[in-house]
């Protein structure tokens, strides 16, 4: 329920912003901050990688496809959830989860997490 609500809310915000001329394209590296996002550990849950294929899921330095690649997480592997933020839309999913994979903190698109990622919002820090 929460996941559906936050996805619908993000879609509605985007629908309102585009006609107003507020947002017209995906964030570029100049606009997207890859290191300013806080990653408080608010969620003690886990999720697994699903649908990332043979290349695995990109663990990035921020919730944007333009952010640096830390490593790739293989299909089926478990990640520790910390919290979520809005980020670049991937496969119609606008949220990214801050995760920890084998001691490596970073961000992954919720589009590739089996249960949809974290349900605990990271907060407004870094935005």
C-alpha positions, -999 to +999 in steps of 0.1 A: +000+000+000+027+025+010+047+016-022+018+022-044+010+055-027+045+069-030+047+058-067+013+074-074+023+105-055+055+109-074+037+104-107+011+130-098+038+155-088+056+149-121+023+154-140+018+187-122+053+199-127+057+192-164+028+215-176+041+242-153+075+240-170+092+229-138+106+196-151+111+186-187+139+160-187+158+135-166+184+151-144+218+155-159+251+151-140+252+188-136+218+189-120+218+155-101+238+155-069+253+121-065+270+125-031+247+149-011+220+123-003+218+111+033+215+074+038+201+070+074+196+034+084+159+036+091+149+002+077+161-031+091+147-052+062+162-070+033+153-074-004+167-093-033+177-084-068+152-095-095+152-088-132+187-073-135+199-100-158+234-113-163+251-079-158+236-075-123+221-045-106+241-013-105+250+000-070+255+037-075+267+067-054+233+084-057+197+078-068+204+088-105+215+067-135+243+094-140+258+087-106+290+067-103+290+029-104+303+013-072+298-023-082+272-047-097+250-069-075+243-103-091+208-115-097+191-131-067+215-116-041+202-101-009+207-064+000+202-047+034+177-018+031+182+016+048+157+040+033+143+054+000+144+086-020+129+099-053+154+096-081+156+090-118+126+070-132+137+035-142+111+012-158+083+036-146+095+033-110+106+067-095+121+055-063+156+043-053+166+025-021+198+032-001+212-003+005+242-021+019+256-050-001+285-069+016+297-038+034+293-015+004+267+013+009+250+028-022+218+033-041+198+009-064+166+015-084+136-001-067+126-013-102+150-042-097+142-052-061+118-081-057+097-065-029+100-029-042+128-017-018+126+002+014+093+018+028+112+042+051+117+076+036+153+090+039+141+125+045+147+158+027+184+160+035+205+165+004+176+177-018 
